[in-house]
């Protein structure tokens, strides 16, 4: 089978098995070369970054001060976003419970009309578990 554009195509009657083997070998060599070039590029980038930062090692420079400032800003931003998320979640919870309580009478009326013999689930008007169920 010869791979063409991501799918296997059976060899034609004109191609011999040696041609198919040669194409497969060339394809494997190409893939190997691509992989080697990719990883050499990654290693080179890491080494170049290390060599670029080596002069700053152990020194208090503008760059280290900037990194320190950015770390402080990121920490403050993370704390602020956490507080905002907690406040948003608490507000959403309060609004959801309020809406559930507003719709509760309508739901009870519909349930009685559809199935008068239906038993209650025992939830409170806010949709919370009945306190008697927690004992």
GIKA-V392132 format. One record per helix or strand of 2 or more residues. SS is the DSSP state (2 for helix, 1 for strand). FROM is the first residue (numbers start at 1). TO is the last residue. If there is no record, write none. Layout:
ss->(SS:SS)
from->(FROM:FROM)
to->(TO:TO)
This chain:
ss->(1:1:2:2:2)
from->(2:7:17:62:131)
to->(4:9:54:114:134)
